[in-house]
Each structure stands twice: as C-alpha cells, then as structure tokens.
Amino acid sequence: MSTASTIRAARAFKRADYGYGDEQTWGPVTDPRDPRYEPTQDDEDATEAEQAMRDCEETLGRAQRALDGWQIDAAIDLMAEAARDLLAVAEAMKEAR
C-alpha cells in the first residue's frame, strides 16, 4: 500500500469512528485495525502468548491422534508437553510484568 493510500485509509477509518473534523483532535491511535497503529510491548506479549496457544493446540491435536490410535502413553506425554510449554510462557509473561 502506498503512503497516500495508507493515509487515505487511516482518515476513512477515523472518520467512521469520530466523524469529519480536525484530525489532531482524534486522539491517540489505539486500534490495531488502524493503518497508523504501531505495536506496543503489550501487543508483542499477546502475539507471543497466542503463538504459544497455537503450538499447544497443535501438540494437543497430536495427543488426540495418539489416543485415537490407542497410544495412551504417547498421548499422556504429549499432553504433559503442551501443559509445560504453555505454563512456561505464562510464567515468563508474568515475570515481565
């Protein structure tokens, strides 16, 4: 997207929320859908947590397939792995706060 297109998209986005007027009165950009939005550390933390949850879901999917194949020990190991990984990310995020 060109710079001009980005500016037009940002203005249209803000007009939808605030109406026409002085763009300086619109306040800070806090909506991630706004093209002018710049991620903060909180966004990066949330992205890391979401990735950890997706990884956990993938591991749990493998555990489900192991259960479907009656591989109980493998399923238990995979479920424990998913729980450990998710807990590690949660603890790291907690310490970062």
N, CA, C and O atoms as a printed pandas DataFrame, in Angstrom:
     atom_number atom_name residue_name chain_id  residue_number  x_coord  y_coord  z_coord
0              1         N          MET        A               1    0.858   -1.167    0.000
1              2        CA          MET        A               1    0.000    0.000    0.000
2              3         C          MET        A               1    0.904    1.231    0.000
3              4         O          MET        A               1    1.840    1.322    0.794
4              5         N          SER        A               2    0.619    2.168   -0.890
5              6        CA          SER        A               2    1.426    3.382   -0.953
6              7         C          SER        A               2    1.142    4.263    0.260
7              8         O          SER        A               2    0.163    4.062    0.978
8              9         N          THR        A               3    2.008    5.229    0.469
9             10        CA          THR        A               3    1.843    6.139    1.600
10            11         C          THR        A               3    0.523    6.893    1.495
11            12         O          THR        A               3   -0.195    7.041    2.484
12            13         N          ALA        A               4    0.210    7.365    0.300
13            14        CA          ALA        A               4   -1.046    8.102    0.111
14            15         C          ALA        A               4   -2.245    7.208    0.411
15            16         O          ALA        A               4   -3.210    7.647    1.036
16            17         N          SER        A               5   -2.181    5.962   -0.032
17            18        CA          SER        A               5   -3.281    5.033    0.242
18            19         C          SER        A               5   -3.407    4.761    1.733
19            20         O          SER        A               5   -4.514    4.658    2.261
20            21         N          THR        A               6   -2.272    4.646    2.408
21            22        CA          THR        A               6   -2.289    4.418    3.854
22            23         C          THR        A               6   -2.927    5.589    4.572
23            24         O          THR        A               6   -3.735    5.404    5.482
24            25         N          ILE        A               7   -2.565    6.794    4.162
25            26        CA          ILE        A               7   -3.132    7.995    4.788
26            27         C          ILE        A               7   -4.635    8.060    4.540
27            28         O          ILE        A               7   -5.403    8.345    5.459
28            29         N          ARG        A               8   -5.061    7.794    3.296
29            30        CA          ARG        A               8   -6.500    7.812    2.999
30            31         C          ARG        A               8   -7.242    6.761    3.821
31            32         O          ARG        A               8   -8.327    7.026    4.338
32            33         N          ALA        A               9   -6.657    5.570    3.943
33            34        CA          ALA        A               9   -7.303    4.511    4.723
34            35         C          ALA        A               9   -7.403    4.903    6.190
35            36         O          ALA        A               9   -8.421    4.650    6.834
36            37         N          ALA        A              10   -6.358    5.516    6.719
37            38        CA          ALA        A              10   -6.374    5.939    8.119
38            39         C          ALA        A              10   -7.433    7.006    8.351
39            40         O          ALA        A              10   -8.157    6.963    9.345
40            41         N          ARG        A              11   -7.524    7.957    7.440
41            42        CA          ARG        A              11   -8.534    9.014    7.584
42            43         C          ARG        A              11   -9.944    8.442    7.504
43            44         O          ARG        A              11  -10.812    8.817    8.293
44            45         N          ALA        A              12  -10.175    7.546    6.565
45            46        CA          ALA        A              12  -11.503    6.932    6.440
46            47         C          ALA        A              12  -11.838    6.132    7.686
47            48         O          ALA        A              12  -12.975    6.155    8.159
48            49         N          PHE        A              13  -10.861    5.433    8.211
49            50        CA          PHE        A              13  -11.073    4.640    9.420
50            51         C          PHE        A              13  -11.474    5.545   10.581
51            52         O          PHE        A              13  -12.435    5.254   11.293
52            53         N          LYS        A              14  -10.744    6.638   10.772
53            54        CA          LYS        A              14  -11.041    7.542   11.881
54            55         C          LYS        A              14  -12.369    8.259   11.671
55            56         O          LYS        A              14  -13.118    8.457   12.627
56            57         N          ARG        A              15  -12.671    8.648   10.439
57            58        CA          ARG        A              15  -13.954    9.314   10.193
58            59         C          ARG        A              15  -15.110    8.401   10.562
59            60         O          ARG        A              15  -16.141    8.862   11.050
60            61         N          ALA        A              16  -14.938    7.114   10.330
61            62        CA          ALA        A              16  -16.005    6.171   10.669
62            63         C          ALA        A              16  -16.263    6.171   12.168
63            64         O          ALA        A              16  -17.403    6.010   12.603
64            65         N          ASP        A              17  -15.206    6.351   12.963
65            66        CA          ASP        A              17  -15.363    6.356   14.420
66            67         C          ASP        A              17  -15.701    7.729   14.986
67            68         O          ASP        A              17  -16.502    7.840   15.914
68            69         N          TYR        A              18  -15.085    8.789   14.423
69            70        CA          TYR        A              18  -15.185   10.106   15.038
70            71         C          TYR        A              18  -15.890   11.144   14.191
71            72         O          TYR        A              18  -16.182   12.235   14.681
72            73         N          GLY        A              19  -16.169   10.840   12.942
73            74        CA          GLY        A              19  -16.795   11.813   12.071
74            75         C          GLY        A              19  -15.756   12.750   11.469
75            76         O          GLY        A              19  -14.566   12.646   11.765
76            77         N          TYR        A              20  -16.218   13.667   10.622
77            78        CA          TYR        A              20  -15.310   14.609    9.981
78            79         C          TYR        A              20  -14.853   15.631   10.995
79            80         O          TYR        A              20  -15.521   15.855   12.004
80            81         N          GLY        A              21  -13.731   16.243   10.736
81            82        CA          GLY        A              21  -13.229   17.280   11.628
82            83         C          GLY        A              21  -11.721   17.308   11.621
83            84         O          GLY        A              21  -11.070   16.709   10.766
84            85         N          ASP        A              22  -11.183   18.015   12.588
85            86        CA          ASP        A              22   -9.746   18.183   12.709
86            87         C          ASP        A              22   -9.102   16.873   13.152
87            88         O          ASP        A              22   -9.405   16.360   14.229
88            89         N          GLU        A              23   -8.220   16.338   12.325
89            90        CA          GLU        A              23   -7.594   15.058   12.640
90            91         C          GLU        A              23   -6.755   15.121   13.910
91            92         O          GLU        A              23   -6.511   14.091   14.537
92            93         N          GLN        A              24   -6.315   16.299   14.294
93            94        CA          GLN        A              24   -5.499   16.433   15.504
94            95         C          GLN        A              24   -6.319   16.163   16.765
95            96         O          GLN        A              24   -5.748   15.876   17.817
96            97         N          THR        A              25   -7.635   16.249   16.678
97            98        CA          THR        A              25   -8.480   16.032   17.859
98            99         C          THR        A              25   -8.889   14.574   18.016
99           100         O          THR        A              25   -9.629   14.236   18.940
100          101         N          TRP        A              26   -8.423   13.718   17.137
101          102        CA          TRP        A              26   -8.851   12.326   17.167
102          103         C          TRP        A              26   -8.234   11.533   18.305
103          104         O          TRP        A              26   -8.738   10.465   18.653
104          105         N          GLY        A              27   -7.174   12.022   18.882
105          106        CA          GLY        A              27   -6.562   11.298   19.994
106          107         C          GLY        A              27   -5.562   10.254   19.517
107          108         O          GLY        A              27   -5.283   10.138   18.324
108          109         N          PRO        A              28   -5.032    9.501   20.469
109          110        CA          PRO        A              28   -4.005    8.515   20.120
110          111         C          PRO        A              28   -4.574    7.351   19.314
111          112         O          PRO        A              28   -5.756    7.021   19.415
112          113         N          VAL        A              29   -3.726    6.754   18.533
113          114        CA          VAL        A              29   -4.104    5.594   17.726
114          115         C          VAL        A              29   -3.968    4.359   18.607
115          116         O          VAL        A              29   -2.857    3.971   18.970
116          117         N          THR        A              30   -5.097    3.740   18.952
117          118        CA          THR        A              30   -5.063    2.578   19.843
118          119         C          THR        A              30   -5.689    1.337   19.232
119          120         O          THR        A              30   -5.599    0.253   19.808
120          121         N          ASP        A              31   -6.315    1.478   18.089
121          122        CA          ASP        A              31   -6.979    0.334   17.466
122          123         C          ASP        A              31   -6.029   -0.345   16.486
123          124         O          ASP        A              31   -5.558    0.300   15.549
124          125         N          PRO        A              32   -5.737   -1.630   16.678
125          126        CA          PRO        A              32   -4.803   -2.313   15.782
126          127         C          PRO        A              32   -5.261   -2.368   14.329
127          128         O          PRO        A              32   -4.448   -2.624   13.441
128          129         N          ARG        A              33   -6.541   -2.134   14.069
129          130        CA          ARG        A              33   -7.032   -2.135   12.688
130          131         C          ARG        A              33   -6.695   -0.841   11.968
131          132         O          ARG        A              33   -6.745   -0.785   10.739
132          133         N          ASP        A              34   -6.349    0.207   12.722
133          134        CA          ASP        A              34   -5.996    1.495   12.139
134          135         C          ASP        A              34   -4.636    1.371   11.453
135          136         O          ASP        A              34   -3.678    0.912   12.075
136          137         N          PRO        A              35   -4.531    1.772   10.183
137          138        CA          PRO        A              35   -3.260    1.643    9.468
138          139         C          PRO        A              35   -2.110    2.421   10.110
139          140         O          PRO        A              35   -0.947    2.101    9.863
140          141         N          ARG        A              36   -2.406    3.438   10.927
141          142        CA          ARG        A              36   -1.352    4.222   11.578
142          143         C          ARG        A              36   -0.883    3.597   12.880
143          144         O          ARG        A              36    0.054    4.092   13.507
144          145         N          TYR        A              37   -1.521    2.528   13.284
145          146        CA          TYR        A              37   -1.218    1.893   14.570
146          147         C          TYR        A              37    0.184    1.288   14.571
147          148         O          TYR        A              37    0.594    0.655   13.598
148          149         N          GLU        A              38    0.912    1.487   15.665
149          150        CA          GLU        A              38    2.223    0.868   15.821
150          151         C          GLU        A              38    2.171   -0.028   17.050
151          152         O          GLU        A              38    1.740    0.408   18.117
152          153         N          PRO        A              39    2.605   -1.271   16.911
153          154        CA          PRO        A              39    2.514   -2.224   18.024
154          155         C          PRO        A              39    3.305   -1.763   19.250
155          156         O          PRO        A              39    4.330   -1.091   19.133
156          157         N          THR        A              40    2.807   -2.138   20.415
157          158        CA          THR        A              40    3.486   -1.852   21.674
158          159         C          THR        A              40    4.003   -3.164   22.249
159          160         O          THR        A              40    3.791   -4.230   21.671
160          161         N          GLN        A              41    4.679   -3.081   23.384
161          162        CA          GLN        A              41    5.189   -4.293   24.024
162          163         C          GLN        A              41    4.039   -5.220   24.409
163          164         O          GLN        A              41    4.174   -6.440   24.318
164          165         N          ASP        A              42    2.912   -4.655   24.837
165          166        CA          ASP        A              42    1.758   -5.487   25.188
166          167         C          ASP        A              42    1.296   -6.314   23.993
167          168         O          ASP        A              42    0.923   -7.477   24.141
168          169         N          ASP        A              43    1.324   -5.700   22.798
169          170        CA          ASP        A              43    0.929   -6.419   21.589
170          171         C          ASP        A              43    1.885   -7.568   21.306
171          172         O          ASP        A              43    1.465   -8.659   20.920
172          173         N          GLU        A              44    3.180   -7.311   21.504
173          174        CA          GLU        A              44    4.170   -8.361   21.266
174          175         C          GLU        A              44    3.991   -9.499   22.260
175          176         O          GLU        A              44    4.122  -10.668   21.900
176          177         N          ASP        A              45    3.688   -9.156   23.521
177          178        CA          ASP        A              45    3.431  -10.192   24.525
178          179         C          ASP        A              45    2.207  -11.015   24.144
179          180         O          ASP        A              45    2.211  -12.240   24.256
180          181         N          ALA        A              46    1.165  -10.330   23.693
181          182        CA          ALA        A              46   -0.062  -11.032   23.305
182          183         C          ALA        A              46    0.196  -11.939   22.106
183          184         O          ALA        A              46   -0.313  -13.058   22.050
184          185         N          THR        A              47    0.980  -11.461   21.155
185          186        CA          THR        A              47    1.308  -12.273   19.985
186          187         C          THR        A              47    2.082  -13.516   20.398
187          188         O          THR        A              47    1.836  -14.610   19.888
188          189         N          GLU        A              48    3.025  -13.341   21.329
189          190        CA          GLU        A              48    3.799  -14.488   21.818
190          191         C          GLU        A              48    2.888  -15.490   22.518
191          192         O          GLU        A              48    3.036  -16.699   22.338
192          193         N          ALA        A              49    1.950  -14.991   23.313
193          194        CA          ALA        A              49    1.020  -15.876   24.017
194          195         C          ALA        A              49    0.116  -16.608   23.029
195          196         O          ALA        A              49   -0.143  -17.801   23.187
196          197         N          GLU        A              50   -0.362  -15.895   22.013
197          198        CA          GLU        A              50   -1.221  -16.530   21.010
198          199         C          GLU        A              50   -0.466  -17.625   20.260
199          200         O          GLU        A              50   -1.025  -18.682   19.967
200          201         N          GLN        A              51    0.807  -17.368   19.949
201          202        CA          GLN        A              51    1.607  -18.384   19.261
202          203         C          GLN        A              51    1.797  -19.598   20.160
203          204         O          GLN        A              51    1.731  -20.734   19.691
204          205         N          ALA        A              52    2.032  -19.365   21.449
205          206        CA          ALA        A              52    2.190  -20.479   22.390
206          207         C          ALA        A              52    0.907  -21.297   22.478
207          208         O          ALA        A              52    0.951  -22.524   22.569
208          209         N          MET        A              53   -0.237  -20.612   22.451
209          210        CA          MET        A              53   -1.507  -21.336   22.500
210          211         C          MET        A              53   -1.725  -22.155   21.230
211          212         O          MET        A              53   -2.221  -23.280   21.292
212          213         N          ARG        A              54   -1.353  -21.591   20.077
213          214        CA          ARG        A              54   -1.473  -22.349   18.826
214          215         C          ARG        A              54   -0.561  -23.576   18.846
215          216         O          ARG        A              54   -0.952  -24.658   18.407
216          217         N          ASP        A              55    0.661  -23.395   19.361
217          218        CA          ASP        A              55    1.583  -24.534   19.470
218          219         C          ASP        A              55    1.011  -25.600   20.397
219          220         O          ASP        A              55    1.112  -26.796   20.125
220          221         N          CYS        A              56    0.407  -25.146   21.498
221          222        CA          CYS        A              56   -0.201  -26.072   22.457
222          223         C          CYS        A              56   -1.355  -26.828   21.800
223          224         O          CYS        A              56   -1.488  -28.040   21.973
224          225         N          GLU        A              57   -2.184  -26.112   21.047
225          226        CA          GLU        A              57   -3.302  -26.762   20.358
226          227         C          GLU        A              57   -2.801  -27.798   19.355
227          228         O          GLU        A              57   -3.400  -28.861   19.195
228          229         N          GLU        A              58   -1.697  -27.478   18.683
229          230        CA          GLU        A              58   -1.125  -28.425   17.726
230          231         C          GLU        A              58   -0.637  -29.685   18.450
231          232         O          GLU        A              58   -0.858  -30.804   17.988
232          233         N          THR        A              59    0.026  -29.485   19.583
233          234        CA          THR        A              59    0.508  -30.629   20.362
234          235         C          THR        A              59   -0.662  -31.449   20.894
235          236         O          THR        A              59   -0.611  -32.679   20.906
236          237         N          LEU        A              60   -1.716  -30.763   21.332
237          238        CA          LEU        A              60   -2.893  -31.486   21.815
238          239         C          LEU        A              60   -3.579  -32.244   20.672
239          240         O          LEU        A              60   -4.160  -33.307   20.894
240          241         N          GLY        A              61   -3.512  -31.707   19.467
241          242        CA          GLY        A              61   -4.041  -32.423   18.303
242          243         C          GLY        A              61   -3.272  -33.712   18.057
243          244         O          GLY        A              61   -3.851  -34.748   17.728
244          245         N          ARG        A              62   -1.951  -33.628   18.222
245          246        CA          ARG        A              62   -1.139  -34.845   18.093
246          247         C          ARG        A              62   -1.494  -35.833   19.196
247          248         O          ARG        A              62   -1.517  -37.042   18.965
248          249         N          ALA        A              63   -1.773  -35.319   20.401
249          250        CA          ALA        A              63   -2.172  -36.196   21.508
250          251         C          ALA        A              63   -3.502  -36.880   21.188
251          252         O          ALA        A              63   -3.686  -38.061   21.484
252          253         N          GLN        A              64   -4.423  -36.135   20.586
253          254        CA          GLN        A              64   -5.719  -36.710   20.212
254          255         C          GLN        A              64   -5.547  -37.829   19.192
255          256         O          GLN        A              64   -6.182  -38.879   19.290
256          257         N          ARG        A              65   -4.675  -37.586   18.208
257          258        CA          ARG        A              65   -4.418  -38.632   17.209
258          259         C          ARG        A              65   -3.783  -39.861   17.856
259          260         O          ARG        A              65   -4.066  -40.992   17.463
260          261         N          ALA        A              66   -2.922  -39.633   18.850
261          262        CA          ALA        A              66   -2.316  -40.767   19.565
262          263         C          ALA        A              66   -3.384  -41.546   20.323
263          264         O          ALA        A              66   -3.357  -42.777   20.351
264          265         N          LEU        A              67   -4.323  -40.831   20.937
265          266        CA          LEU        A              67   -5.419  -41.506   21.649
266          267         C          LEU        A              67   -6.294  -42.296   20.684
267          268         O          LEU        A              67   -6.731  -43.407   20.985
268          269         N          ASP        A              68   -6.543  -41.702   19.518
269          270        CA          ASP        A              68   -7.356  -42.399   18.517
270          271         C          ASP        A              68   -6.701  -43.708   18.087
271          272         O          ASP        A              68   -7.378  -44.669   17.723
272          273         N          GLY        A              69   -5.372  -43.724   18.138
273          274        CA          GLY        A              69   -4.647  -44.937   17.767
274          275         C          GLY        A              69   -4.316  -45.810   18.965
275          276         O          GLY        A              69   -3.499  -46.725   18.863
276          277         N          TRP        A              70   -4.931  -45.538   20.073
277          278        CA          TRP        A              70   -4.739  -46.296   21.313
278          279         C          TRP        A              70   -3.293  -46.261   21.810
279          280         O          TRP        A              70   -2.814  -47.222   22.412
280          281         N          GLN        A              71   -2.612  -45.158   21.555
281          282        CA          GLN        A              71   -1.243  -44.969   22.043
282          283         C          GLN        A              71   -1.310  -44.084   23.285
283          284         O          GLN        A              71   -0.948  -42.908   23.253
284          285         N          ILE        A              72   -1.777  -44.673   24.363
285          286        CA          ILE        A              72   -2.082  -43.932   25.585
286          287         C          ILE        A              72   -0.843  -43.254   26.165
287          288         O          ILE        A              72   -0.901  -42.079   26.528
288          289         N          ASP        A              73    0.266  -43.965   26.258
289          290        CA          ASP        A              73    1.478  -43.385   26.841
290          291         C          ASP        A              73    1.969  -42.186   26.034
291          292         O          ASP        A              73    2.381  -41.175   26.604
292          293         N          ALA        A              74    1.924  -42.298   24.720
293          294        CA          ALA        A              74    2.341  -41.185   23.861
294          295         C          ALA        A              74    1.414  -39.991   24.052
295          296         O          ALA        A              74    1.875  -38.850   24.093
296          297         N          ALA        A              75    0.120  -40.241   24.170
297          298        CA          ALA        A              75   -0.848  -39.163   24.370
298          299         C          ALA        A              75   -0.598  -38.454   25.695
299          300         O          ALA        A              75   -0.667  -37.227   25.767
300          301         N          ILE        A              76   -0.312  -39.213   26.734
301          302        CA          ILE        A              76   -0.035  -38.614   28.044
302          303         C          ILE        A              76    1.204  -37.730   27.961
303          304         O          ILE        A              76    1.209  -36.615   28.483
304          305         N          ASP        A              77    2.250  -38.220   27.311
305          306        CA          ASP        A              77    3.478  -37.435   27.167
306          307         C          ASP        A              77    3.231  -36.143   26.389
307          308         O          ASP        A              77    3.752  -35.089   26.752
308          309         N          LEU        A              78    2.444  -36.223   25.327
309          310        CA          LEU        A              78    2.144  -35.037   24.524
310          311         C          LEU        A              78    1.308  -34.025   25.299
311          312         O          LEU        A              78    1.544  -32.821   25.195
312          313         N          MET        A              79    0.339  -34.495   26.070
313          314        CA          MET        A              79   -0.474  -33.575   26.874
314          315         C          MET        A              79    0.387  -32.885   27.924
315          316         O          MET        A              79    0.225  -31.690   28.169
316          317         N          ALA        A              80    1.296  -33.625   28.543
317          318        CA          ALA        A              80    2.191  -33.036   29.540
318          319         C          ALA        A              80    3.114  -32.002   28.891
319          320         O          ALA        A              80    3.378  -30.948   29.470
320          321         N          GLU        A              81    3.598  -32.308   27.698
321          322        CA          GLU        A              81    4.464  -31.371   26.972
322          323         C          GLU        A              81    3.725  -30.068   26.679
323          324         O          GLU        A              81    4.273  -28.983   26.873
324          325         N          ALA        A              82    2.486  -30.173   26.213
325          326        CA          ALA        A              82    1.688  -28.981   25.905
326          327         C          ALA        A              82    1.466  -28.143   27.158
327          328         O          ALA        A              82    1.581  -26.918   27.117
328          329         N          ALA        A              83    1.152  -28.792   28.256
329          330        CA          ALA        A              83    0.911  -28.071   29.507
330          331         C          ALA        A              83    2.182  -27.375   29.985
331          332         O          ALA        A              83    2.126  -26.225   30.420
332          333         N          ARG        A              84    3.322  -28.051   29.913
333          334        CA          ARG        A              84    4.593  -27.452   30.346
334          335         C          ARG        A              84    4.940  -26.237   29.494
335          336         O          ARG        A              84    5.344  -25.200   30.020
336          337         N          ASP        A              85    4.783  -26.364   28.182
337          338        CA          ASP        A              85    5.118  -25.259   27.290
338          339         C          ASP        A              85    4.246  -24.040   27.554
339          340         O          ASP        A              85    4.746  -22.917   27.612
340          341         N          LEU        A              86    2.962  -24.255   27.711
341          342        CA          LEU        A              86    2.042  -23.151   27.958
342          343         C          LEU        A              86    2.309  -22.509   29.310
343          344         O          LEU        A              86    2.259  -21.286   29.435
344          345         N          LEU        A              87    2.589  -23.307   30.308
345          346        CA          LEU        A              87    2.901  -22.784   31.636
346          347         C          LEU        A              87    4.189  -21.966   31.608
347          348         O          LEU        A              87    4.272  -20.933   32.274
348          349         N          ALA        A              88    5.181  -22.402   30.861
349          350        CA          ALA        A              88    6.442  -21.664   30.768
350          351         C          ALA        A              88    6.225  -20.276   30.168
351          352         O          ALA        A              88    6.799  -19.297   30.645
352          353         N          VAL        A              89    5.409  -20.190   29.136
353          354        CA          VAL        A              89    5.122  -18.890   28.527
354          355         C          VAL        A              89    4.349  -18.005   29.496
355          356         O          VAL        A              89    4.639  -16.814   29.610
356          357         N          ALA        A              90    3.373  -18.567   30.190
357          358        CA          ALA        A              90    2.588  -17.788   31.153
358          359         C          ALA        A              90    3.480  -17.246   32.264
359          360         O          ALA        A              90    3.334  -16.091   32.662
360          361         N          GLU        A              91    4.394  -18.059   32.764
361          362        CA          GLU        A              91    5.286  -17.606   33.831
362          363         C          GLU        A              91    6.235  -16.527   33.332
363          364         O          GLU        A              91    6.510  -15.567   34.053
364          365         N          ALA        A              92    6.737  -16.669   32.117
365          366        CA          ALA        A              92    7.626  -15.655   31.550
366          367         C          ALA        A              92    6.896  -14.327   31.376
367          368         O          ALA        A              92    7.461  -13.266   31.639
368          369         N          MET        A              93    5.641  -14.386   30.931
369          370        CA          MET        A              93    4.861  -13.159   30.773
370          371         C          MET        A              93    4.572  -12.524   32.122
371          372         O          MET        A              93    4.585  -11.300   32.251
372          373         N          LYS        A              94    4.312  -13.341   33.119
373          374        CA          LYS        A              94    4.034  -12.831   34.459
374          375         C          LYS        A              94    5.256  -12.109   35.019
375          376         O          LYS        A              94    5.125  -11.046   35.627
376          377         N          GLU        A              95    6.451  -12.685   34.817
377          378        CA          GLU        A              95    7.683  -12.062   35.296
378          379         C          GLU        A              95    7.967  -10.759   34.565
379          380         O          GLU        A              95    8.518   -9.826   35.150
380          381         N          ALA        A              96    7.599  -10.687   33.294
381          382        CA          ALA        A              96    7.839   -9.483   32.503
382          383         C          ALA        A              96    6.978   -8.318   32.962
383          384         O          ALA        A              96    7.320   -7.160   32.720
384          385         N          ARG        A              97    5.893   -8.604   33.603
385          386        CA          ARG        A              97    5.006   -7.549   34.092
386          387         C          ARG        A              97    5.614   -6.974   35.299
387          388         O          ARG        A              97    5.050   -6.060   35.899
